[in-house]
Amino acid sequence: MRTVAASLATLALAVPALASTSQGGPTRKPHVCSNALQHLITEKDIRAGAQKLQDIADANSGTRVFGSTGHNATVDFLYNTLKDTGYYDVYKQPFTETYSAGTGSLSVNGKDLDVQIMTYTPAGTATGPIVYAEGLGCSAAEYPAEASGNIVLVSRGTCTFGQKALSAKEAGAVGLLIHNNVAGSLSGTLGEAFKDYAPVLGVSKEDGEALIASIKAGEEVNAEFEVDAITEPRVSFNVIAETKGGDHNNVLVVGGHSDSVAAGPGINDDGSGIIGILTVAKALTKFQVKNAVRFGFWSAEEFGLLGSEYYVKSLNGSETELAKIRAYLNFDMIASPNYVYGIYDGDGSAFNLTGPQGSDVIEKDFEQFFVKNKVASVPSAFSGRSDYAAFIENGIPSGGIFTGAEGIKTEAEAAAVGGTAGISYDVNYHKAGDTIDNIAWDAFLLNTKAIANSVAKYARSFKSLPAINLMQRRWDGDVAQTLKRNKKRANEAHTHSHSGPCGGGEEI
């Protein structure tokens, strides 16, 4: 007979073995299911997460822009929170990209106008009359002789912002104003750094048209124009966390971007997405998963989807690694104050931009979730304007939700989901006002539960998605890349209504 001491010693050794598994927790954790995971999602938790991001921004000059101390603190917060669960393998993925930031101002006849700088604009100052170029400024020939040595005003349209800035500089302009051709303010990117651009500011359609009217009426229109900007290479980090448990040959990837714009703390864009994802990731630790779940927090989205593209490029040298990703879910802006419940149009039925095979199933899952919760949803175009772009360009089924940016809410949408027609979904989009005080908590909570619903579904089974067909994936990826190239050549207008949430790319 064994002694009592020996029995106790054996039990002591056995308890730790029973207490942990590759799932990162007790063996008796239940398998994840939608209702149970959703039950753990609370408004208290998403508020606490949003407050943490606000605190980080407040401590770092009001921003979490890529390459800044505020973004580095965001990265550390995400990494440490996930690492501390013990449930995930977590790492930071460093990469170097060009950072660009600055401020701009414009005073016309002593009146200050609201302006936005363009990413990669050079610095510059100018004082003098504003010259109106009636062409669209896509070549130096479209600028009048008076452009030389002066500030020039052109309309958005036909060619990229970068092409306009190059042409303005060639024409001798010392400052370029681009006015919007749709209602609202105008910000964007010149596309590439370190080119010979004129300094650029974006102005609203309303202000631009008022300036044009004054110029055409022969009135004196004098301006003080200033751009204070910096462009330099900086190191940043993606944060990747994958469940220790589950089938690592069948992986669900869930992502959002961790950076804000320089102008503000980005609590909706995309603090809401990453806190929604993080909240679900923490709740998932209470369960076992059959399929591995990988959470990606991408940096430098606001500079052109750079973090997610870097990550996918690090995988796409191996078709085997890409084939392990069964689906990608993207969450970028899920708490806009004048929200809609937007779902990426995976089947292409609304916008004729179809996602890779299986994206239609993901869209239907989200539609069914909102139907079950008795709220109306609207389609959002699968146009490649957020971090899902790199995934669909590799043929990976993708989807997600989006509550709107600077697009204008319609009467029909207001009637369906509430809110105010005729104003932006988020009047603080890419502005200092994107703070914790301007969040729709009801949409935030429901959308986080929508994330939980889809994570639980695919963590259990991918049987609703088509089996992996590498030839089909190559075809779907080629289609997405061709559409991207065609858009670049055609210079399609870049808006953030239902054409997609914030993101980089060629803007005109």
C-alpha positions as CSV (number, residue, x, y, z in Angstrom):
1,M,0.0,0.0,0.0
2,R,1.2,3.5,-0.9
3,T,1.9,5.9,1.9
4,V,-0.4,8.9,2.5
5,A,2.6,11.2,1.8
6,A,3.3,9.5,-1.5
7,S,-0.3,9.8,-2.5
8,L,-0.4,13.5,-1.7
9,A,2.8,14.0,-3.7
10,T,1.3,12.3,-6.7
11,L,-1.8,14.4,-6.4
12,A,0.2,17.6,-6.2
13,L,2.0,16.7,-9.5
14,A,-1.3,15.7,-11.2
15,V,-3.2,18.9,-10.4
16,P,-1.0,21.3,-12.5
17,A,-1.3,18.8,-15.4
18,L,-5.0,18.8,-15.1
19,A,-5.1,22.6,-14.8
20,S,-3.5,23.4,-18.1
21,T,-3.6,22.3,-21.7
22,S,-2.6,23.7,-25.1
23,Q,-5.8,25.7,-24.9
24,G,-4.1,27.9,-22.4
25,G,-6.3,27.0,-19.5
26,P,-8.2,24.3,-17.6
27,T,-9.0,21.0,-19.4
28,R,-12.7,21.4,-18.5
29,K,-13.2,24.6,-20.4
30,P,-16.2,24.2,-22.6
31,H,-15.9,24.5,-26.4
32,V,-16.8,28.0,-27.5
33,C,-20.3,28.7,-28.6
34,S,-21.8,32.0,-29.8
35,N,-24.3,32.7,-27.0
36,A,-21.8,31.9,-24.3
37,L,-19.1,34.1,-25.8
38,Q,-21.5,37.0,-26.5
39,H,-22.7,36.8,-22.9
40,L,-19.2,37.7,-21.7
41,I,-19.2,40.9,-23.8
42,T,-20.2,43.9,-21.7
43,E,-20.4,47.6,-22.2
44,K,-18.3,48.0,-19.1
45,D,-15.4,46.2,-20.7
46,I,-15.5,48.1,-24.0
47,R,-15.8,51.4,-22.2
48,A,-12.7,50.5,-20.1
49,G,-10.8,49.6,-23.2
50,A,-11.7,52.8,-25.0
51,Q,-10.8,54.8,-21.9
52,K,-7.4,53.1,-21.9
53,L,-6.8,54.3,-25.5
54,Q,-8.0,57.8,-24.6
55,D,-5.6,57.9,-21.7
56,I,-2.7,56.8,-23.9
57,A,-3.6,59.6,-26.4
58,D,-4.0,62.2,-23.7
59,A,-0.5,61.3,-22.4
60,N,1.0,61.6,-25.9
61,S,0.0,64.9,-27.4
62,G,-3.5,63.7,-28.2
63,T,-2.7,61.1,-30.8
64,R,-1.8,57.4,-31.4
65,V,-0.5,57.9,-34.9
66,F,1.9,55.3,-36.3
67,G,5.6,56.0,-35.3
68,S,4.6,58.0,-32.3
69,T,5.0,57.4,-28.6
70,G,1.2,57.2,-28.4
71,H,1.1,54.3,-30.9
72,N,4.0,52.6,-29.2
73,A,2.1,52.7,-26.0
74,T,-0.9,51.3,-27.8
75,V,1.2,48.4,-29.1
76,D,2.5,47.7,-25.6
77,F,-1.0,47.7,-24.1
78,L,-2.3,45.2,-26.7
79,Y,0.8,43.0,-26.4
80,N,0.8,42.9,-22.6
81,T,-2.9,42.4,-22.3
82,L,-2.9,39.4,-24.6
83,K,0.4,38.0,-23.2
84,D,-0.9,38.1,-19.7
85,T,-3.8,35.8,-20.5
86,G,-1.5,32.9,-21.1
87,Y,-3.9,31.7,-23.7
88,Y,-2.1,33.1,-26.8
89,D,1.3,33.0,-28.5
90,V,1.9,36.7,-28.9
91,Y,4.6,38.6,-30.8
92,K,5.4,42.1,-32.1
93,Q,6.2,42.2,-35.8
94,P,8.5,45.2,-36.5
95,F,8.7,47.0,-39.9
96,T,10.0,50.3,-41.1
97,E,7.8,52.7,-43.2
98,T,7.8,56.3,-44.0
99,Y,6.1,58.5,-41.4
100,S,4.5,61.8,-42.4
101,A,2.7,64.3,-40.2
102,G,2.1,67.9,-39.8
103,T,-0.3,70.8,-39.5
104,G,-1.7,73.3,-41.9
105,S,-3.5,76.7,-41.8
106,L,-5.2,78.9,-44.3
107,S,-6.4,82.5,-43.7
108,V,-8.3,84.2,-46.5
109,N,-8.9,87.9,-46.2
110,G,-8.3,87.6,-42.5
111,K,-10.7,84.7,-42.0
112,D,-9.4,81.3,-41.0
113,L,-10.7,78.3,-43.0
114,D,-10.8,74.6,-42.0
115,V,-8.1,72.8,-43.9
116,Q,-6.4,69.4,-43.8
117,I,-2.9,68.5,-44.9
118,M,-2.1,65.7,-47.3
119,T,0.1,62.8,-46.3
120,Y,3.6,63.3,-47.7
121,T,3.1,67.0,-48.4
122,P,6.3,69.1,-48.1
123,A,6.3,72.0,-45.7
124,G,5.9,75.5,-47.0
125,T,4.5,79.0,-46.5
126,A,3.1,81.5,-48.9
127,T,1.3,84.8,-48.8
128,G,-0.6,86.4,-51.7
129,P,-3.5,86.1,-54.0
130,I,-5.3,82.8,-54.7
131,V,-5.3,81.9,-58.4
132,Y,-8.0,79.6,-59.6
133,A,-7.1,76.9,-62.2
134,E,-10.2,76.1,-64.1
135,G,-8.8,72.8,-65.3
136,L,-8.3,70.0,-62.8
137,G,-4.6,70.6,-62.5
138,C,-3.5,67.2,-63.7
139,S,-0.7,68.7,-65.9
140,A,1.4,71.8,-65.7
141,A,-0.4,73.0,-68.9
142,E,-3.7,73.2,-66.9
143,Y,-2.4,75.9,-64.7
144,P,-2.6,79.6,-65.8
145,A,0.6,81.6,-66.1
146,E,-0.4,83.4,-62.9
147,A,0.1,80.2,-60.9
148,S,3.8,80.8,-60.8
149,G,4.8,82.2,-57.5
150,N,1.3,82.1,-56.1
151,I,-1.2,79.9,-54.3
152,V,-3.4,77.9,-56.7
153,L,-6.9,76.4,-56.2
154,V,-8.0,73.4,-58.1
155,S,-10.9,70.9,-57.8
156,R,-10.6,67.3,-56.7
157,G,-11.1,64.9,-59.6
158,T,-9.7,63.0,-62.6
159,C,-6.2,62.5,-61.3
160,T,-4.5,61.7,-58.0
161,F,-3.8,64.3,-55.4
162,G,-0.1,63.5,-56.0
163,Q,-0.3,64.2,-59.7
164,K,-2.0,67.6,-59.0
165,A,0.8,68.5,-56.5
166,L,3.5,67.5,-59.0
167,S,1.9,69.5,-61.8
168,A,1.4,72.5,-59.5
169,K,5.1,72.5,-58.6
170,E,6.1,72.2,-62.2
171,A,3.8,75.2,-63.0
172,G,5.7,77.2,-60.3
173,A,2.9,77.3,-57.6
174,V,4.2,77.8,-54.1
175,G,1.1,76.4,-52.5
176,L,-1.8,74.2,-53.7
177,L,-5.4,74.1,-52.4
178,I,-7.5,71.2,-53.5
179,H,-11.2,71.6,-52.8
180,N,-13.5,68.6,-52.4
181,N,-16.0,67.8,-55.1
182,V,-18.5,66.3,-52.6
183,A,-19.9,67.8,-49.5
184,G,-17.5,67.9,-46.5
185,S,-13.8,68.4,-45.7
186,L,-11.0,66.9,-47.7
187,S,-7.9,64.9,-46.5
188,G,-5.9,62.3,-48.3
189,T,-2.4,61.2,-49.4
190,L,-0.1,62.2,-52.2
191,G,0.7,58.5,-52.6
192,E,4.5,58.5,-52.3
193,A,7.0,60.3,-50.2
194,F,9.9,62.5,-51.2
195,K,8.7,63.6,-54.6
196,D,8.8,67.2,-56.0
197,Y,5.4,68.3,-54.8
198,A,4.0,71.8,-54.1
199,P,2.8,72.0,-50.5
200,V,-0.8,70.9,-50.4
201,L,-3.9,71.6,-48.2
202,G,-7.4,70.2,-48.7
203,V,-10.5,72.4,-48.3
204,S,-14.2,71.6,-48.2
205,K,-16.4,71.8,-51.3
206,E,-18.3,74.6,-49.7
207,D,-15.2,76.7,-49.0
208,G,-13.7,76.0,-52.4
209,E,-16.9,77.1,-54.2
210,A,-17.1,80.2,-52.2
211,L,-13.5,81.1,-53.1
212,I,-14.1,80.4,-56.7
213,A,-17.2,82.7,-56.7
214,S,-15.2,85.5,-55.2
215,I,-12.4,85.1,-57.7
216,K,-14.7,85.0,-60.6
217,A,-16.5,88.1,-59.3
218,G,-13.2,90.0,-59.5
219,E,-12.9,90.3,-55.7
220,E,-9.5,90.5,-54.0
221,V,-8.8,87.1,-52.5
222,N,-5.6,87.2,-50.5
223,A,-4.4,84.3,-48.4
224,E,-1.8,83.3,-45.8
225,F,-1.0,79.6,-46.4
226,E,1.2,77.4,-44.2
227,V,2.1,73.8,-44.0
228,D,4.4,72.5,-41.2
229,A,5.2,68.9,-42.1
230,I,7.8,66.2,-41.5
231,T,8.4,63.0,-43.5
232,E,10.9,60.4,-42.3
233,P,11.3,56.6,-41.9
234,R,10.1,55.1,-38.6
235,V,9.9,51.7,-37.1
236,S,6.5,50.4,-36.0
237,F,4.9,47.1,-34.9
238,N,2.0,44.8,-35.7
239,V,0.8,42.8,-32.8
240,I,-0.1,39.1,-33.6
241,A,-1.8,36.8,-31.1
242,E,-2.8,33.2,-31.9
243,T,-4.6,30.7,-29.6
244,K,-2.3,28.1,-28.3
245,G,-5.0,25.6,-28.8
246,G,-7.0,24.7,-31.9
247,D,-6.1,23.4,-35.4
248,H,-3.2,25.6,-36.6
249,N,-3.7,24.4,-40.1
250,N,-7.2,25.9,-40.1
251,V,-7.0,29.4,-38.8
252,L,-9.5,32.3,-38.5
253,V,-7.7,35.7,-38.7
254,V,-9.5,38.7,-37.1
255,G,-8.0,42.2,-37.5
256,G,-8.2,45.9,-37.2
257,H,-5.8,48.8,-37.2
258,S,-4.1,50.1,-34.0
259,D,-3.0,53.5,-35.3
260,S,-5.0,56.8,-35.4
261,V,-4.4,59.8,-37.6
262,A,-2.1,62.5,-36.3
263,A,-5.0,64.9,-35.7
264,G,-6.7,63.0,-32.9
265,P,-6.8,59.9,-30.6
266,G,-8.9,57.8,-33.0
267,I,-11.2,56.2,-30.4
268,N,-13.7,55.3,-33.2
269,D,-11.1,55.1,-36.0
270,D,-10.0,52.5,-35.2
271,G,-10.0,52.3,-31.4
272,S,-13.5,50.8,-31.6
273,G,-12.4,48.0,-33.8
274,I,-9.3,47.0,-31.9
275,I,-11.1,47.2,-28.5
276,G,-14.0,45.2,-29.9
277,I,-11.5,42.6,-31.0
278,L,-9.5,42.7,-27.8
279,T,-12.6,42.3,-25.7
280,V,-13.6,39.2,-27.7
281,A,-10.0,37.9,-27.4
282,K,-10.1,38.1,-23.7
283,A,-13.5,36.5,-23.4
284,L,-12.4,33.7,-25.7
285,T,-9.9,32.6,-23.1
286,K,-12.8,31.0,-21.1
287,F,-13.3,28.4,-23.8
288,Q,-11.6,25.8,-26.0
289,V,-11.5,26.2,-29.8
290,K,-11.4,23.6,-32.5
291,N,-9.8,25.9,-35.0
292,A,-7.1,28.3,-34.1
293,V,-7.9,32.0,-33.9
294,R,-5.3,34.6,-34.8
295,F,-5.8,38.3,-33.8
296,G,-4.0,40.9,-35.8
297,F,-3.6,44.5,-34.7
298,W,-2.2,46.3,-37.8
299,S,-0.1,49.4,-37.7
300,A,0.1,52.2,-40.2
301,E,-3.3,51.6,-41.8
302,E,-3.8,55.3,-42.0
303,F,-0.6,55.6,-44.2
304,G,-1.9,53.1,-46.8
305,L,-2.7,49.7,-45.2
306,L,1.0,49.3,-44.6
307,G,1.0,47.0,-41.5
308,S,-1.5,44.4,-42.9
309,E,0.2,44.4,-46.3
310,Y,3.6,43.8,-44.6
311,Y,2.1,41.0,-42.6
312,V,0.6,39.2,-45.6
313,K,3.7,39.7,-47.6
314,S,5.6,37.9,-44.8
315,L,3.4,34.9,-45.4
316,N,2.7,34.9,-49.1
317,G,6.2,33.5,-50.0
318,S,4.6,30.3,-48.8
319,E,1.4,29.1,-50.3
320,T,1.2,26.6,-47.4
321,E,1.0,29.3,-44.8
322,L,-1.6,31.3,-46.7
323,A,-3.7,28.2,-47.2
324,K,-3.9,27.8,-43.4
325,I,-6.0,31.0,-43.2
326,R,-9.5,29.9,-43.9
327,A,-11.1,33.4,-43.5
328,Y,-10.3,37.0,-42.5
329,L,-12.6,39.3,-40.6
330,N,-11.9,43.1,-40.5
331,F,-13.3,45.6,-38.1
332,D,-12.6,49.3,-38.8
333,M,-14.8,51.9,-37.2
334,I,-17.7,50.1,-35.4
335,A,-19.0,52.9,-33.1
336,S,-19.6,55.9,-35.3
337,P,-21.9,58.4,-33.5
338,N,-24.4,58.6,-36.4
339,Y,-24.0,55.0,-37.3
340,V,-25.3,52.5,-39.8
341,Y,-24.7,48.8,-39.4
342,G,-22.7,48.3,-42.6
343,I,-21.6,44.8,-43.8
344,Y,-19.0,44.3,-46.5
345,D,-20.7,43.2,-49.7
346,G,-19.0,39.8,-50.1
347,D,-21.4,38.5,-52.7
348,G,-21.2,41.7,-54.8
349,S,-25.0,42.0,-55.1
350,A,-25.0,45.7,-54.1
351,F,-21.8,47.1,-55.6
352,N,-20.7,44.4,-58.1
353,L,-17.4,44.1,-56.2
354,T,-17.4,40.4,-55.2
355,G,-15.0,39.1,-52.5
356,P,-13.1,35.8,-52.8
357,Q,-15.1,32.6,-52.8
358,G,-16.6,32.2,-49.3
359,S,-16.9,36.0,-48.7
360,D,-20.6,35.7,-49.5
361,V,-21.1,33.3,-46.6
362,I,-19.4,35.6,-44.2
363,E,-21.6,38.5,-45.3
364,K,-24.7,36.3,-44.8
365,D,-23.5,35.4,-41.3
366,F,-23.4,39.0,-40.3
367,E,-26.8,39.7,-42.0
368,Q,-28.4,36.9,-40.0
369,F,-26.8,38.2,-36.8
370,F,-28.4,41.6,-37.2
371,V,-31.7,40.1,-38.3
372,K,-31.7,38.1,-35.1
373,N,-31.0,41.2,-33.1
374,K,-33.8,43.0,-35.0
375,V,-31.7,45.8,-36.4
376,A,-31.4,46.9,-40.1
377,S,-28.1,46.6,-41.9
378,V,-26.8,48.0,-45.2
379,P,-24.1,46.7,-47.6
380,S,-20.7,48.3,-47.7
381,A,-18.6,48.0,-50.9
382,F,-15.7,45.6,-50.9
383,S,-13.4,48.1,-52.5
384,G,-10.1,47.3,-50.9
385,R,-10.0,50.5,-48.7
386,S,-9.2,48.8,-45.4
387,D,-6.9,46.1,-44.0
388,Y,-8.8,43.3,-45.7
389,A,-7.3,44.3,-49.0
390,A,-4.1,42.3,-48.7
391,F,-6.2,39.2,-47.8
392,I,-8.6,39.4,-50.7
393,E,-5.7,40.1,-53.0
394,N,-4.5,36.6,-52.0
395,G,-7.9,35.0,-52.5
396,I,-8.7,34.6,-48.8
397,P,-12.5,34.8,-48.0
398,S,-13.1,38.0,-46.1
399,G,-15.7,40.1,-44.4
400,G,-16.5,42.6,-41.7
401,I,-18.6,45.4,-40.4
402,F,-18.4,49.2,-40.6
403,T,-20.5,52.0,-39.1
404,G,-19.6,54.8,-41.5
405,A,-17.1,57.7,-41.7
406,E,-17.6,61.1,-43.4
407,G,-20.3,59.9,-45.8
408,I,-23.7,61.4,-45.4
409,K,-26.5,59.4,-43.8
410,T,-29.6,59.1,-45.9
411,E,-33.2,59.5,-45.0
412,A,-33.8,55.8,-45.5
413,E,-30.9,54.9,-43.2
414,A,-32.1,57.2,-40.5
415,A,-35.6,55.7,-40.8
416,A,-34.2,52.2,-40.5
417,V,-31.6,52.6,-37.7
418,G,-32.2,56.0,-36.2
419,G,-29.8,58.9,-36.1
420,T,-29.8,62.1,-38.2
421,A,-30.1,62.2,-42.0
422,G,-28.1,64.8,-43.9
423,I,-25.0,64.7,-41.7
424,S,-21.9,62.5,-41.6
425,Y,-21.9,59.1,-39.9
426,D,-19.0,60.4,-38.0
427,V,-18.5,64.2,-38.0
428,N,-15.2,63.7,-36.1
429,Y,-13.7,61.4,-38.7
430,H,-9.9,62.0,-38.8
431,K,-10.3,64.9,-36.5
432,A,-9.3,65.9,-32.9
433,G,-12.9,65.2,-31.9
434,D,-12.6,61.4,-32.4
435,T,-12.6,60.9,-28.6
436,I,-14.3,58.8,-26.1
437,D,-17.0,61.5,-25.8
438,N,-18.2,60.8,-29.4
439,I,-18.9,57.1,-29.4
440,A,-22.2,55.3,-30.0
441,W,-22.0,52.8,-27.2
442,D,-25.1,50.9,-28.3
443,A,-23.6,50.2,-31.8
444,F,-20.2,49.5,-30.2
445,L,-21.7,46.8,-27.9
446,L,-23.8,45.2,-30.6
447,N,-21.0,45.1,-33.1
448,T,-18.6,43.6,-30.6
449,K,-21.1,40.9,-30.0
450,A,-21.3,40.4,-33.8
451,I,-17.5,39.9,-33.7
452,A,-18.0,37.3,-30.9
453,N,-20.7,35.6,-32.9
454,S,-18.5,35.1,-35.9
455,V,-15.4,34.2,-33.9
456,A,-17.3,31.5,-32.1
457,K,-18.8,30.1,-35.3
458,Y,-15.5,29.7,-37.1
459,A,-13.6,28.7,-34.0
460,R,-15.9,25.7,-33.9
461,S,-16.2,24.9,-37.6
462,F,-15.4,26.1,-41.1
463,K,-17.9,23.7,-42.7
464,S,-20.1,26.6,-44.0
465,L,-17.1,27.9,-46.1
466,P,-16.0,26.2,-49.3
467,A,-13.0,23.8,-49.0
468,I,-9.7,25.4,-49.9
469,N,-9.0,25.3,-53.6
470,L,-5.6,26.9,-54.4
471,M,-6.4,27.4,-58.0
472,Q,-9.7,29.3,-57.1
473,R,-7.8,31.3,-54.6
474,R,-5.2,32.3,-57.1
475,W,-8.0,33.3,-59.5
476,D,-9.8,35.4,-56.8
477,G,-6.6,37.0,-55.8
478,D,-5.7,37.9,-59.4
479,V,-9.2,39.4,-59.8
480,A,-8.8,41.6,-56.7
481,Q,-5.3,42.7,-57.8
482,T,-6.5,43.5,-61.3
483,L,-9.3,45.6,-59.8
484,K,-6.8,47.5,-57.7
485,R,-4.6,48.2,-60.7
486,N,-7.6,49.3,-62.8
487,K,-8.7,51.7,-60.0
488,K,-5.2,53.2,-59.9
489,R,-5.2,53.7,-63.6
490,A,-8.8,55.1,-63.7
491,N,-8.1,57.2,-60.5
492,E,-11.5,56.5,-59.1
493,A,-12.8,58.9,-56.5
494,H,-12.0,58.0,-52.9
495,T,-14.8,58.4,-50.4
496,H,-15.5,56.9,-47.1
497,S,-19.2,56.4,-47.2
498,H,-20.3,52.9,-48.3
499,S,-17.2,52.6,-50.4
500,G,-15.2,51.5,-47.4
501,P,-13.8,52.8,-44.1
502,C,-10.6,54.7,-43.6
503,G,-7.6,53.5,-45.5
504,G,-4.9,54.5,-47.8
505,G,-4.5,54.3,-51.5
506,E,-4.8,56.7,-54.3
507,E,-7.2,59.5,-53.5
508,I,-8.5,62.1,-55.9
